[in-house]
Amino acid sequence: MSTTRATTKDRSAATTLLRLWPYVRPARARLFTAAFVAILASCTGLVIPLVLKWMVDGPVADGDTAGVWLGALYLLLLGFAEALLFGLRRWLVARPLSHVEAEMRAGLYRHLQRLPVAFHDRWASGQLLSRATTDLMLLRMFLAFPLTFLLVNSVTITVGVIIMLIQDWTLGLVILGPAIPVVITCMVFEKRYHRVARLAQDQVGDLTTVVEESVLGIRIIKGFGRHRSQARAFRELSGKLRGTELRKAGLLATIWGVITTLPEVAIGAALVLGCVQVADGELSAGTLVAFLSTALALRWPVESIGFLLAMTQEAATATERYFEVINEVPEEEAYSRGAGNGAPSPHEPAADEQGLRFRNVRFRYPDAPEDSPPILDLIDLHIRPGESMALVGTTGSGKTTLTALVPRLHEVTSGHITLDGEDITAMSREELRSRVAVAFEEPTLFSASVKDNVLLGMDEEELDRALSVAQADFAHALPHGTDTQVGEQGLSLSGGQRQRLALARAVVGKPRFLVLDDPLSALDVHTEAAVEAALRDVLADTTALIVAHRPSTVLLADRVALLSDGRITAVGTHHELLRTNAEYAHLMSGTGEAKDDDR
């Protein structure tokens, strides 16, 4: 289930939807024109009853056949004009609204790329997908239809009621009788439907998450024979969504029943009273025909109120969900706001401090309790220019977290990290990440070619060298060479192949600083030896921090740092620490105790 539902303020639908104005503003001219055209078309339809009145009281009463044919021609022209105007309205809104949807989707995607890793750790991917697809589709539908027709129908009902009151005010008052109960019903419906619509859209996000995880984890599900339990979980969520949709349907049926029945009763009462007035000679037959035709013409605008309000509420909840993501603070602002609340200002180290330096670095996850101990505490470490340092420690000691601080995937809670004497917080993230390359223990590949996965926009001339360093020359033997599509998550490749491509991606740009999180864990002994031999040449020209679990990886480094319970407890060469540090010797013996979490 999702843990990302935000507690939204009790805003009205109108207030919420007004937040869309900056996106709609570029298309406002066409939208206003479309609304005017729709109002004109609707009011054109209200002229038809007046023509009927003229025909009944004139040519029909006088037996004027030519007049009847003339009236029929007027009706035909009015109907044609009404259809043409509605078609023009549709043409006016189609292109700009598709552009609004595309711009909002692109803006959401850009914003997601700028949000910190902590946000993505917290939010389920299915919730984000549903906001980028289903919710934006609902917004486009709202802007295309309900937004216009709530205005159009309001104007139409107002003009129609005025016409009926002018024709006969007593019959007009009969028609207006249900107005108060209809308004009260709409107000109650709006509040209840908003809550149910929000719940349904959140449940769609939960369902999307389950489907996505099931597809990505299909090997695990099949390997453990858990397809039935997954199917049951899916049916449970699907059943909850079905129940919520039925609640929505029940509310919609209720309001539709009320706003259909009451006006129908009023029209029936007006028909009886009007017939009595015609029989008494107080009202002309043509006036009664025009009155009832106007009342019938208003049936659709009145009856449509129910689903127009429903679509408006769904659009309001979609807007809330969209801005819940947009309102999240990007990486740059998140840190600058933190700095204003006591976070350290950029550090100015001595000019001769080159390489990668950690100074009194402390880190605690943003969602951790304030009184909890930090994951990393007072880390002091200096990796000199051109030096490679292995980071060793038990599982859960904080190695992966420490490496994530260098490219600022997480922000330090306190302390400073410098590259060649420059505090990383003083650099733009673009500049920082152009200097630092990373390779993670769990390699992530995209649904793209091998070449695109390795280069990620870098110069193609570097491709062969990077593949050679990572011993990933197998890519040339794939069906289409380096243009072969690797499939989602790269699951068409073995774990070792994926890891080698991730390593090639890290070294392709000849970075000045290299952060490797146990990059050889999935390789066999012989491939590991070949990769290590090639890596030595790369490491000679870069400053590297390498998370290592095996002696063979440790031997790549010039020095070793031992991380224990979030602190650096020893630094030295591999052989020095083997002689002088019992914990390190224990780890390298292969009998080290594994803990639960390597955050």
C-alpha positions as CSV (number, residue, x, y, z in Angstrom):
1,M,0.0,0.0,0.0
2,S,1.1,3.6,-0.6
3,T,2.6,5.6,2.1
4,T,2.7,8.8,0.1
5,R,-0.8,10.1,0.5
6,A,-0.6,13.7,1.6
7,T,-3.0,15.4,4.0
8,T,-4.5,18.1,1.8
9,K,-6.1,21.2,3.1
10,D,-9.8,21.6,2.9
11,R,-9.9,23.7,-0.2
12,S,-12.9,24.2,-2.5
13,A,-12.7,22.7,-5.9
14,A,-12.6,26.1,-7.5
15,T,-9.6,27.2,-5.4
16,T,-7.8,24.1,-6.2
17,L,-8.4,24.3,-9.9
18,L,-7.3,27.9,-10.0
19,R,-3.8,26.5,-9.6
20,L,-4.0,25.3,-13.2
21,W,-4.2,28.9,-14.5
22,P,-0.4,29.3,-15.2
23,Y,-0.6,26.3,-17.5
24,V,-3.8,27.3,-19.1
25,R,-2.9,31.0,-19.6
26,P,-1.1,30.6,-22.9
27,A,-4.2,29.0,-24.4
28,R,-6.7,31.5,-22.8
29,A,-7.6,33.2,-26.0
30,R,-8.8,30.1,-27.7
31,L,-10.5,28.8,-24.6
32,F,-12.4,32.0,-24.0
33,T,-13.4,32.0,-27.7
34,A,-14.5,28.4,-27.4
35,A,-16.6,29.2,-24.3
36,F,-18.2,32.1,-26.1
37,V,-18.9,30.0,-29.2
38,A,-20.5,27.3,-27.0
39,I,-22.7,29.9,-25.2
40,L,-23.7,31.2,-28.6
41,A,-24.5,27.7,-29.8
42,S,-26.5,26.9,-26.7
43,C,-28.5,30.2,-26.9
44,T,-29.1,29.5,-30.5
45,G,-30.9,26.3,-29.4
46,L,-33.1,28.5,-27.1
47,V,-34.4,30.4,-30.2
48,I,-36.0,27.3,-31.5
49,P,-38.9,27.4,-29.0
50,L,-39.6,31.0,-30.0
51,V,-39.8,29.9,-33.6
52,L,-42.2,27.2,-32.6
53,K,-44.4,29.7,-30.8
54,W,-44.5,31.9,-33.9
55,M,-45.4,28.9,-36.0
56,V,-48.2,27.6,-33.7
57,D,-49.8,31.0,-33.1
58,G,-49.2,32.2,-36.6
59,P,-49.1,29.9,-39.7
60,V,-50.5,26.8,-38.0
61,A,-53.4,28.7,-36.5
62,D,-54.0,30.6,-39.7
63,G,-53.6,27.5,-42.0
64,D,-50.7,29.2,-43.8
65,T,-48.8,26.3,-45.4
66,A,-46.1,28.5,-46.8
67,G,-45.5,30.0,-43.4
68,V,-45.2,26.5,-41.9
69,W,-42.5,25.6,-44.5
70,L,-40.7,28.9,-43.8
71,G,-40.8,28.0,-40.1
72,A,-39.3,24.6,-40.9
73,L,-36.5,26.3,-42.8
74,Y,-35.8,28.5,-39.8
75,L,-35.6,25.5,-37.5
76,L,-33.3,23.7,-39.9
77,L,-31.0,26.7,-40.2
78,L,-30.9,27.1,-36.4
79,G,-30.1,23.4,-35.9
80,F,-27.4,23.5,-38.5
81,A,-25.9,26.7,-36.9
82,E,-26.0,25.1,-33.4
83,A,-24.2,22.0,-34.7
84,L,-21.6,24.1,-36.6
85,L,-20.9,26.2,-33.5
86,F,-20.4,23.2,-31.2
87,G,-18.1,21.7,-33.8
88,L,-16.1,24.9,-33.9
89,R,-15.8,24.9,-30.1
90,R,-14.3,21.4,-30.2
91,W,-11.8,22.4,-32.8
92,L,-10.8,25.4,-30.8
93,V,-9.9,23.5,-27.6
94,A,-8.4,20.3,-29.0
95,R,-4.9,21.4,-29.9
96,P,-4.2,23.9,-27.0
97,L,-5.5,21.5,-24.4
98,S,-3.3,18.6,-25.7
99,H,-0.4,21.1,-25.5
100,V,-1.3,22.0,-21.9
101,E,-1.4,18.3,-20.9
102,A,2.0,17.7,-22.6
103,E,3.6,20.7,-20.9
104,M,2.3,19.6,-17.5
105,R,3.6,16.1,-18.0
106,A,6.9,17.4,-19.2
107,G,7.1,19.7,-16.2
108,L,6.3,16.9,-13.8
109,Y,9.0,14.7,-15.3
110,R,11.6,17.5,-15.1
111,H,10.7,18.2,-11.5
112,L,11.0,14.5,-10.6
113,Q,14.6,14.5,-12.0
114,R,15.4,17.4,-9.7
115,L,13.9,16.0,-6.5
116,P,16.3,14.4,-4.0
117,V,16.9,10.7,-3.6
118,A,15.1,10.8,-0.3
119,F,11.9,11.7,-2.1
120,H,12.1,8.8,-4.4
121,D,12.9,6.5,-1.5
122,R,9.7,7.6,0.1
123,W,7.2,7.6,-2.8
124,A,5.9,4.6,-4.6
125,S,6.6,4.6,-8.3
126,G,3.0,3.6,-9.1
127,Q,1.7,6.8,-7.4
128,L,4.0,8.9,-9.5
129,L,3.1,7.1,-12.7
130,S,-0.7,7.5,-12.0
131,R,-0.1,11.3,-11.5
132,A,1.8,11.5,-14.8
133,T,-0.8,9.6,-16.8
134,T,-4.3,9.1,-15.3
135,D,-4.5,12.4,-13.4
136,L,-3.3,14.5,-16.3
137,M,-5.8,12.8,-18.6
138,L,-8.5,13.8,-16.1
139,L,-7.3,17.4,-16.1
140,R,-7.3,17.5,-19.9
141,M,-10.9,16.1,-20.0
142,F,-12.0,18.7,-17.4
143,L,-10.5,21.6,-19.3
144,A,-12.0,20.3,-22.6
145,F,-15.6,19.7,-21.4
146,P,-16.7,20.4,-17.8
147,L,-14.8,23.7,-17.4
148,T,-16.6,25.1,-20.5
149,F,-20.0,23.6,-20.0
150,L,-20.3,24.5,-16.3
151,L,-20.2,28.1,-17.6
152,V,-22.3,27.3,-20.7
153,N,-25.0,25.4,-18.9
154,S,-25.2,28.1,-16.2
155,V,-25.7,30.8,-18.9
156,T,-28.2,28.6,-20.8
157,I,-30.3,27.8,-17.7
158,T,-30.3,31.5,-16.7
159,V,-31.3,32.7,-20.2
160,G,-33.9,29.9,-20.5
161,V,-35.5,30.7,-17.1
162,I,-35.7,34.4,-18.1
163,I,-37.4,33.4,-21.4
164,M,-39.9,31.2,-19.5
165,L,-40.7,33.9,-16.9
166,I,-41.3,36.4,-19.7
167,Q,-43.7,34.0,-21.4
168,D,-45.6,33.2,-18.3
169,W,-44.3,34.0,-14.8
170,T,-46.6,31.6,-13.0
171,L,-45.5,28.6,-15.0
172,G,-41.9,29.9,-14.6
173,L,-42.2,29.8,-10.8
174,V,-43.5,26.2,-11.0
175,I,-40.4,25.3,-13.0
176,L,-38.1,27.0,-10.5
177,G,-39.7,25.1,-7.6
178,P,-37.0,22.3,-7.5
179,A,-34.1,24.8,-7.6
180,I,-33.4,24.9,-3.8
181,P,-33.4,21.1,-3.2
182,V,-31.3,20.6,-6.3
183,V,-28.7,23.2,-5.1
184,I,-28.6,21.6,-1.6
185,T,-28.1,18.1,-3.2
186,C,-25.3,19.4,-5.3
187,M,-23.5,20.9,-2.2
188,V,-23.7,17.7,-0.3
189,F,-22.7,15.6,-3.3
190,E,-19.6,17.8,-3.9
191,K,-18.2,17.2,-0.4
192,R,-18.8,13.5,-0.4
193,Y,-17.7,12.9,-4.0
194,H,-14.4,14.7,-3.4
195,R,-13.4,12.3,-0.6
196,V,-14.3,9.2,-2.6
197,A,-12.7,10.5,-5.8
198,R,-9.4,11.2,-4.0
199,L,-9.5,7.7,-2.4
200,A,-10.1,6.1,-5.9
201,Q,-7.2,7.9,-7.5
202,D,-4.9,7.0,-4.7
203,Q,-6.0,3.3,-5.0
204,V,-5.3,3.5,-8.8
205,G,-1.7,4.5,-7.8
206,D,-1.4,1.6,-5.4
207,L,-2.7,-0.8,-8.1
208,T,-0.2,0.6,-10.6
209,T,2.6,0.1,-8.1
210,V,1.6,-3.6,-7.6
211,V,1.5,-4.2,-11.4
212,E,4.9,-2.5,-11.9
213,E,6.6,-4.4,-9.1
214,S,5.1,-7.7,-10.3
215,V,6.4,-7.1,-13.8
216,L,9.9,-6.1,-12.6
217,G,10.0,-8.9,-10.1
218,I,8.5,-11.6,-12.3
219,R,11.6,-13.8,-11.9
220,I,11.3,-13.8,-8.1
221,I,7.6,-14.5,-8.3
222,K,8.0,-17.4,-10.6
223,G,11.2,-18.7,-8.9
224,F,9.4,-18.9,-5.5
225,G,6.1,-20.0,-6.9
226,R,4.3,-16.9,-5.5
227,H,2.1,-16.1,-8.4
228,R,-1.1,-17.1,-6.5
229,S,-0.3,-14.9,-3.5
230,Q,0.6,-12.0,-5.8
231,A,-2.7,-12.6,-7.7
232,R,-4.6,-12.6,-4.3
233,A,-2.9,-9.3,-3.3
234,F,-3.8,-7.8,-6.7
235,R,-7.4,-9.0,-6.4
236,E,-7.6,-7.5,-2.9
237,L,-6.5,-4.1,-4.1
238,S,-8.6,-4.4,-7.2
239,G,-11.6,-5.3,-5.0
240,K,-11.0,-2.2,-2.9
241,L,-10.9,0.0,-6.0
242,R,-14.0,-1.6,-7.3
243,G,-15.8,-0.8,-4.0
244,T,-14.7,2.8,-4.1
245,E,-15.8,3.1,-7.8
246,L,-19.2,1.6,-6.8
247,R,-19.5,4.3,-4.0
248,K,-18.7,6.9,-6.7
249,A,-21.4,5.4,-8.9
250,G,-23.9,5.3,-6.0
251,L,-23.3,9.0,-5.3
252,L,-23.6,9.9,-8.9
253,A,-26.8,7.9,-9.3
254,T,-28.2,9.7,-6.3
255,I,-27.6,13.2,-7.5
256,W,-28.6,12.2,-11.1
257,G,-31.9,10.8,-9.7
258,V,-32.6,14.0,-7.8
259,I,-31.8,16.4,-10.5
260,T,-33.7,14.4,-13.1
261,T,-36.8,13.6,-11.1
262,L,-37.5,17.0,-9.6
263,P,-37.3,19.0,-12.9
264,E,-39.4,16.3,-14.6
265,V,-42.1,16.6,-11.9
266,A,-41.9,20.4,-12.3
267,I,-42.3,20.1,-16.1
268,G,-45.3,17.8,-15.6
269,A,-46.9,20.2,-13.2
270,A,-46.3,23.1,-15.6
271,L,-47.8,21.1,-18.4
272,V,-51.0,20.5,-16.5
273,L,-51.3,24.1,-15.3
274,G,-50.5,25.4,-18.8
275,C,-53.2,23.2,-20.4
276,V,-55.7,24.5,-17.9
277,Q,-54.7,28.1,-18.7
278,V,-55.0,27.4,-22.5
279,A,-58.4,25.9,-21.9
280,D,-59.5,29.0,-20.0
281,G,-58.1,31.2,-22.7
282,E,-55.5,32.7,-20.4
283,L,-52.6,31.4,-22.4
284,S,-52.1,30.8,-26.2
285,A,-51.2,27.4,-27.4
286,G,-48.1,28.7,-29.0
287,T,-46.9,30.2,-25.8
288,L,-47.4,26.9,-24.0
289,V,-45.6,25.0,-26.7
290,A,-42.7,27.5,-26.6
291,F,-42.6,27.3,-22.7
292,L,-42.6,23.6,-22.6
293,S,-40.0,23.4,-25.5
294,T,-37.8,25.8,-23.5
295,A,-38.2,23.7,-20.4
296,L,-37.3,20.5,-22.3
297,A,-34.3,22.2,-23.9
298,L,-33.1,22.9,-20.3
299,R,-33.3,19.3,-19.3
300,W,-29.8,18.4,-20.6
301,P,-28.1,21.4,-19.0
302,V,-29.8,20.6,-15.6
303,E,-29.3,16.8,-15.8
304,S,-25.6,17.2,-16.8
305,I,-24.9,19.0,-13.6
306,G,-24.3,15.7,-11.8
307,F,-21.6,14.3,-14.0
308,L,-20.1,17.8,-14.6
309,L,-19.7,18.2,-10.8
310,A,-18.3,14.7,-10.6
311,M,-15.7,15.4,-13.3
312,T,-14.9,18.7,-11.6
313,Q,-14.2,16.9,-8.3
314,E,-12.1,14.3,-10.0
315,A,-10.1,17.1,-11.7
316,A,-9.7,18.9,-8.4
317,T,-8.3,15.8,-6.7
318,A,-6.1,15.2,-9.7
319,T,-4.8,18.8,-9.4
320,E,-4.1,18.2,-5.7
321,R,-2.2,15.0,-6.4
322,Y,-0.2,16.7,-9.2
323,F,0.8,19.7,-7.0
324,E,1.7,17.4,-4.1
325,V,4.7,16.3,-6.3
326,I,5.3,19.8,-7.8
327,N,5.4,21.3,-4.3
328,E,8.2,19.0,-3.2
329,V,11.4,20.9,-2.8
330,P,14.1,20.2,-5.4
331,E,17.6,19.3,-4.4
332,E,19.0,22.8,-4.7
333,E,16.3,24.5,-2.7
334,A,16.2,21.7,-0.2
335,Y,19.8,22.3,0.8
336,S,19.6,26.1,0.7
337,R,16.6,26.0,3.0
338,G,18.4,23.6,5.3
339,A,21.4,25.9,5.4
340,G,19.1,28.7,6.6
341,N,18.1,26.6,9.5
342,G,21.5,26.0,11.0
343,A,23.2,23.8,8.3
344,P,26.8,24.7,7.7
345,S,27.8,27.4,5.2
346,P,30.3,26.5,2.5
347,H,33.7,25.7,4.0
348,E,36.8,27.4,2.8
349,P,39.7,24.9,3.3
350,A,43.4,25.5,2.9
351,A,44.6,26.0,-0.7
352,D,46.9,22.9,-0.5
353,E,44.1,20.4,0.4
354,Q,43.8,18.5,-2.8
355,G,41.9,15.2,-3.5
356,L,38.7,14.1,-1.7
357,R,38.4,15.2,1.9
358,F,35.8,14.5,4.6
359,R,35.8,16.8,7.5
360,N,33.7,16.0,10.6
361,V,30.9,14.6,8.4
362,R,27.8,13.5,10.2
363,F,24.7,12.2,8.5
364,R,21.2,11.2,9.6
365,Y,18.4,10.4,7.2
366,P,15.8,13.2,7.0
367,D,13.0,10.9,8.1
368,A,14.9,9.5,11.1
369,P,13.9,10.6,14.7
370,E,15.9,13.6,15.9
371,D,17.1,11.6,18.9
372,S,18.3,8.7,16.9
373,P,22.1,8.2,16.5
374,P,23.5,9.3,13.1
375,I,24.3,6.8,10.5
376,L,27.7,8.4,10.0
377,D,29.4,10.3,12.9
378,L,32.4,12.6,12.6
379,I,33.9,11.1,9.5
380,D,37.4,12.5,8.9
381,L,39.1,11.0,5.8
382,H,41.5,12.3,3.2
383,I,42.0,10.6,-0.1
384,R,45.0,12.3,-1.8
385,P,45.0,13.2,-5.5
386,G,45.6,10.1,-7.7
387,E,45.1,7.8,-4.6
388,S,42.6,5.1,-4.4
389,M,41.1,4.2,-1.0
390,A,39.2,1.1,-0.2
391,L,36.3,1.5,2.3
392,V,35.8,-1.7,4.3
393,G,33.3,-2.5,7.1
394,T,30.6,-4.9,8.2
395,T,27.2,-4.8,6.5
396,G,25.2,-1.9,8.0
397,S,28.3,0.2,9.0
398,G,27.3,3.0,6.5
399,K,29.6,2.4,3.6
400,T,27.0,2.9,0.8
401,T,25.6,6.0,2.6
402,L,29.1,7.5,2.8
403,T,29.7,7.0,-1.0
404,A,26.2,8.6,-1.7
405,L,27.3,11.8,0.0
406,V,30.1,12.5,-2.5
407,P,27.8,13.1,-5.5
408,R,25.2,14.6,-3.1
409,L,22.6,12.0,-3.6
410,H,22.1,12.8,0.1
411,E,23.1,16.0,1.9
412,V,25.4,15.8,4.9
413,T,23.7,16.7,8.2
414,S,26.9,18.5,9.3
415,G,30.5,18.8,8.3
416,H,32.1,19.3,4.9
417,I,33.2,17.3,1.9
418,T,35.7,18.9,-0.5
419,L,37.1,18.1,-3.9
420,D,40.5,19.6,-4.6
421,G,39.9,22.1,-1.8
422,E,36.4,23.2,-2.9
423,D,33.4,22.4,-0.8
424,I,30.9,20.3,-2.8
425,T,28.0,22.4,-1.5
426,A,29.6,25.4,-3.2
427,M,29.3,23.7,-6.6
428,S,26.3,23.3,-8.8
429,R,25.2,19.7,-8.9
430,E,25.8,19.6,-12.6
431,E,29.5,20.6,-12.1
432,L,29.9,18.2,-9.2
433,R,28.5,15.3,-11.1
434,S,30.7,16.1,-14.1
435,R,33.7,15.6,-11.8
436,V,32.5,12.5,-9.9
437,A,31.5,9.3,-11.5
438,V,29.8,6.5,-9.6
439,A,29.1,2.8,-10.0
440,F,26.6,1.1,-7.7
441,E,26.6,-2.4,-6.4
442,E,23.1,-2.9,-7.8
443,P,23.6,-1.8,-11.5
444,T,20.6,0.0,-13.1
445,L,20.2,-0.2,-16.8
446,F,17.6,1.5,-19.0
447,S,15.4,0.1,-21.8
448,A,17.9,1.3,-24.3
449,S,20.9,0.1,-26.3
450,V,24.2,-1.0,-24.6
451,K,25.8,2.0,-26.2
452,D,23.2,4.5,-24.8
453,N,23.4,2.8,-21.3
454,V,27.2,3.2,-21.2
455,L,27.6,6.6,-22.7
456,L,24.6,8.5,-21.2
457,G,25.3,11.3,-23.6
458,M,29.1,11.1,-23.5
459,D,31.4,11.1,-26.5
460,E,31.1,7.9,-28.5
461,E,34.8,7.7,-29.0
462,E,35.2,6.7,-25.4
463,L,32.9,3.6,-25.7
464,D,35.4,1.0,-26.7
465,R,38.0,2.0,-24.1
466,A,35.3,1.9,-21.3
467,L,34.1,-1.5,-22.4
468,S,37.6,-2.7,-22.5
469,V,38.4,-1.5,-18.9
470,A,35.2,-3.1,-17.6
471,Q,35.9,-6.3,-19.5
472,A,32.6,-5.8,-21.2
473,D,33.7,-6.7,-24.7
474,F,30.9,-9.2,-24.8
475,A,28.7,-6.3,-25.9
476,H,30.2,-6.5,-29.4
477,A,29.1,-10.2,-29.7
478,L,25.4,-9.3,-29.0
479,P,23.0,-9.7,-31.9
480,H,23.3,-6.0,-32.9
481,G,26.5,-5.2,-31.2
482,T,26.5,-2.2,-28.9
483,D,23.2,-1.2,-30.5
484,T,21.5,-4.2,-29.0
485,Q,18.5,-3.2,-26.7
486,V,19.1,-4.6,-23.3
487,G,15.4,-4.6,-22.2
488,E,13.9,-3.2,-19.0
489,Q,16.3,-3.1,-16.1
490,G,18.8,-4.9,-18.4
491,L,17.3,-8.3,-17.3
492,S,18.2,-9.8,-20.7
493,L,21.8,-9.8,-19.4
494,S,23.4,-11.7,-16.6
495,G,24.2,-10.0,-13.3
496,G,27.9,-9.9,-14.0
497,Q,27.3,-8.4,-17.5
498,R,25.1,-5.7,-16.0
499,Q,27.7,-4.9,-13.4
500,R,30.4,-4.6,-16.0
501,L,28.3,-2.2,-18.1
502,A,27.7,-0.1,-15.1
503,L,31.4,0.0,-14.4
504,A,32.1,1.0,-18.0
505,R,29.6,3.8,-17.6
506,A,31.5,5.0,-14.6
507,V,34.9,5.2,-16.3
508,V,33.8,6.3,-19.8
509,G,34.3,10.0,-19.2
510,K,37.8,9.7,-17.5
511,P,36.4,11.3,-14.3
512,R,38.7,13.1,-11.9
513,F,37.0,11.4,-9.0
514,L,35.6,7.9,-9.0
515,V,33.2,6.3,-6.4
516,L,32.7,2.6,-6.7
517,D,30.3,0.7,-4.4
518,D,31.6,-2.9,-4.5
519,P,31.6,-2.9,-8.3
520,L,32.9,-6.4,-8.8
521,S,30.6,-8.4,-6.5
522,A,28.8,-10.3,-9.3
523,L,31.9,-11.3,-11.3
524,D,33.6,-14.6,-11.4
525,V,37.2,-15.0,-10.2
526,H,38.8,-14.9,-13.6
527,T,36.7,-11.9,-14.9
528,E,37.3,-10.1,-11.6
529,A,41.1,-10.5,-12.1
530,A,40.9,-9.2,-15.6
531,V,38.8,-6.2,-14.6
532,E,41.1,-5.4,-11.7
533,A,44.1,-5.4,-14.0
534,A,42.4,-3.0,-16.4
535,L,41.1,-0.8,-13.5
536,R,44.6,-0.3,-12.1
537,D,45.5,1.8,-15.2
538,V,42.3,3.9,-14.7
539,L,42.9,4.3,-11.0
540,A,46.4,5.6,-11.6
541,D,45.0,8.8,-13.1
542,T,42.0,9.4,-10.8
543,T,41.1,9.8,-7.1
544,A,38.9,6.9,-6.1
545,L,36.8,5.7,-3.1
546,I,36.0,2.0,-3.5
547,V,33.7,0.1,-1.2
548,A,35.2,-3.4,-0.9
549,H,34.2,-6.7,0.7
550,R,36.9,-9.0,-0.7
551,P,40.7,-8.9,-0.4
552,S,41.1,-9.0,-4.1
553,T,39.1,-5.7,-4.5
554,V,40.9,-4.2,-1.5
555,L,44.3,-4.8,-3.2
556,L,43.3,-2.4,-5.9
557,A,43.6,0.5,-3.5
558,D,46.6,2.3,-2.1
559,R,45.2,2.5,1.3
560,V,42.2,1.1,3.3
561,A,39.8,2.8,5.7
562,L,37.8,0.7,8.2
563,L,34.3,2.0,8.9
564,S,32.7,0.6,12.0
565,D,29.3,1.7,13.4
566,G,29.4,4.9,11.4
567,R,33.0,6.0,12.3
568,I,36.4,5.6,10.7
569,T,38.3,3.6,13.2
570,A,41.5,2.8,11.2
571,V,43.3,3.9,8.1
572,G,46.4,2.2,6.6
573,T,47.5,-0.2,3.9
574,H,46.0,-3.6,3.6
575,H,49.0,-5.4,5.1
576,E,49.3,-2.9,8.0
577,L,45.7,-3.3,9.0
578,L,45.9,-7.1,8.8
579,R,48.7,-6.9,11.4
580,T,47.4,-4.2,13.6
581,N,43.6,-4.3,13.6
582,A,41.7,-7.4,14.7
583,E,38.4,-6.3,13.3
584,Y,39.9,-5.7,9.9
585,A,41.7,-9.1,10.0
586,H,38.4,-10.7,11.0
587,L,36.6,-9.1,8.0
588,M,39.2,-10.1,5.5
589,S,39.2,-13.7,6.9
590,G,35.7,-14.1,5.4
591,T,34.1,-14.8,8.8
592,G,32.9,-11.3,9.5
593,E,29.4,-11.0,11.0
594,A,26.8,-9.6,8.6
595,K,24.3,-7.2,9.9
596,D,20.8,-6.3,8.6
597,D,21.0,-3.1,6.6
598,D,23.6,-1.3,4.5
599,R,22.0,2.0,4.5
